[in-house]
Amino acid sequence: MLKLGIPSKGRLMDKTFDWFGARGITLSRAGTEREYAGAVDGAEGLDLVLLSAGEIPRELAAGRIHMGVTGSDLVRDKLADWDRQVAELAPLGFGHADLIIAVPACWPDVDTLDDLDAAAAAFRRAHGHRLRIATKYHRLVRDFLTANGVADYQLVDSQGATEGTVKNLTAEAIADITSTGETLRANHLKILADGLVHQSQATLYAARAADWSDAATTLADLAPRLGFTAPRL
Amino acid sequence: MALKADARAEADRLMAAFQGAGAAVVEADILQPAEVLLDLYGEDIRARAYVTNDPIRGEMMLRPDFTVPVVQMHMDGGAEPARYCYMGEVFRKQEHLSARKSEYFQVGYEVFDRADPVAADAEVFALFASLLAPLNLRAVTGDLAILTAAVRGLKTLESRKAALLRHIWRPRRFTQLLDRFGGRAAVPESRARLLAALASGDTLTQSPMIGLRSDAEIATRLAALQEDAESAPISAEEVARLEDLLTYTGTCTAALAHLTGLARDMPTIAPAVDRMAARLDALAARGIAVDTLDFEASHGRTTLEYYDGFVFSFLATDPDLPPLASGGRYDALTTVLGQGRSIPAVGGVIRPGIVADLKEGAPC
């Protein structure tokens, strides 16, 4: 059996069902609303596993599922050397969100990473601690800032309501997911011109660490139907 | 791959040699307060060190190196001059799937001595070279004091020099800044708009003030941006000279001749070049063949940012192996950790596990 992990609730689940449905594979939740079991119609050897979207990267890395659908932001943030742990099979065209760096709109002098770096240096001298950036995407944001040579900042963990941290004085800037920018504006924040860390969307992945001996033929059958080339795993 | 026991046996041999050179044995805790290390290295250290939590002492790190605890210990009241040696495991997270170890032995030797820093540089390097001689390694040297002196000598705004100095250890950012200060990179569109608005006295923002960064801090930076915009770019000639310096590689002897020539146009580097000349004499007196020893001007720019003078590494021919040994001068670190006091300091570490690996592979 090939185990396919998909998000267990919400728009991400519905859109994933639609995406597979459009390709002749009907996925559905078995039993009641509250039961996390799935049913598959239209594909042989495919087993549906419903999981929290945030756990899918870990399950893929461990090889406990063969394929999984989750946001590319989560895979890149949670997995070191992500492309050596999973193979990207197909972007699904929904769940678009940009991971961006935003600063208070009342900072007219900060509009680029270069400005952020300079402001961070001055901030550290004035306040005795590094400029704090609130985020839950630690790896992605740190790698991005390192690659761009930004110094004198520190990441502070924020698992929710990140846009509020600046006003609450627990951070000076944020790195978070946005789709329309509405929440950022409402919280008096603006996006840095070159502050796009990652453009995320829901993506279908294959696990390199999974045991493919009983699942390889199913993968080969699925590949043309779902529109990807079966990767070397 | 050497077993832990082999690495420990090699570490014991190296420790004995360091003690023979006059070093006192010191120990350091494995759990170090995260705050000091974060303050020193910045957020990057989180990607490289294991962070854990203590209910009373807060965030702690498994020691990523010995330098910080050893310097702290010395600055807390060590006698002068001092020579220390130590051995033990250090812990480094590996963010990439590879054979590199996340836990390995380091053996180190550190010299705190005001009398003759150049002689101390030579002492440490020559000691390492003699201990590693049977392995036929390639040694590379550099000198960050020459680079910082060159930046300090630029005929431009202090704020520009400070920005460049801050990013000596981030070559990519350094190059971007140099391009901008040298007028080779276009002013970003948003900066041009901001400067125009400042010039015409327009309101810059309607947004309410939020966050810790104050009005005054913003005003200070706006003034700095205007000053920067009104200043002439760093001359093409000066930029070219700096780039010539940064990219220089050659033997130490050739490098000294080249740098002595450069110092005629960059007089601020002359004292650092003189120190390099004295160091080469001291190395030669200890039997180091400086005519064939490699010098790379940018060596040490991508390591942890605390070296500020002489730097060196010993490398195996296999490029996949990490350096077997590395070290350098870190006078400024003693100021940072010394709470008002400071002392010239130089030292280095050897990885006995890799030494043992190489010895297994090659008869020596």
Chai-1 contact restraints between the chains, C-beta under 6 A:
chainA,res_idxA,chainB,res_idxB,connection_type,confidence,min_distance_angstrom,max_distance_angstrom,comment,restraint_id
A,A80,B,E95,contact,1.0,0.0,6.0,A-B,restraint_1
A,D81,B,H96,contact,1.0,0.0,6.0,A-B,restraint_2
A,D81,B,L97,contact,1.0,0.0,6.0,A-B,restraint_3
A,R84,B,L97,contact,1.0,0.0,6.0,A-B,restraint_4
A,P104,B,I210,contact,1.0,0.0,6.0,A-B,restraint_5
A,P104,B,G211,contact,1.0,0.0,6.0,A-B,restraint_6
A,A105,B,S207,contact,1.0,0.0,6.0,A-B,restraint_7
A,C106,B,T205,contact,1.0,0.0,6.0,A-B,restraint_8
A,C106,B,S207,contact,1.0,0.0,6.0,A-B,restraint_9
A,C106,B,M209,contact,1.0,0.0,6.0,A-B,restraint_10
A,P108,B,L204,contact,1.0,0.0,6.0,A-B,restraint_11
A,P108,B,T205,contact,1.0,0.0,6.0,A-B,restraint_12
A,D109,B,I218,contact,1.0,0.0,6.0,A-B,restraint_13
A,D109,B,R221,contact,1.0,0.0,6.0,A-B,restraint_14
A,D109,B,L222,contact,1.0,0.0,6.0,A-B,restraint_15
A,D111,B,S190,contact,1.0,0.0,6.0,A-B,restraint_16
A,T112,B,P188,contact,1.0,0.0,6.0,A-B,restraint_17
A,F123,B,R213,contact,1.0,0.0,6.0,A-B,restraint_18
A,A126,B,E217,contact,1.0,0.0,6.0,A-B,restraint_19
A,R142,B,E43,contact,1.0,0.0,6.0,A-B,restraint_20
A,R142,B,A47,contact,1.0,0.0,6.0,A-B,restraint_21
A,T146,B,D44,contact,1.0,0.0,6.0,A-B,restraint_22
A,G149,B,R170,contact,1.0,0.0,6.0,A-B,restraint_23
A,G149,B,R172,contact,1.0,0.0,6.0,A-B,restraint_24
A,G149,B,R173,contact,1.0,0.0,6.0,A-B,restraint_25
A,A151,B,G42,contact,1.0,0.0,6.0,A-B,restraint_26
A,Q154,B,E43,contact,1.0,0.0,6.0,A-B,restraint_27
A,L155,B,E43,contact,1.0,0.0,6.0,A-B,restraint_28
A,V166,B,I210,contact,1.0,0.0,6.0,A-B,restraint_29
A,V166,B,G211,contact,1.0,0.0,6.0,A-B,restraint_30
A,K167,B,I210,contact,1.0,0.0,6.0,A-B,restraint_31
A,L169,B,L212,contact,1.0,0.0,6.0,A-B,restraint_32
A,E172,B,G211,contact,1.0,0.0,6.0,A-B,restraint_33
A,E172,B,L212,contact,1.0,0.0,6.0,A-B,restraint_34
A,E172,B,R213,contact,1.0,0.0,6.0,A-B,restraint_35
A,H188,B,S207,contact,1.0,0.0,6.0,A-B,restraint_36
A,H188,B,P208,contact,1.0,0.0,6.0,A-B,restraint_37
A,H188,B,I210,contact,1.0,0.0,6.0,A-B,restraint_38
A,A193,B,S190,contact,1.0,0.0,6.0,A-B,restraint_39
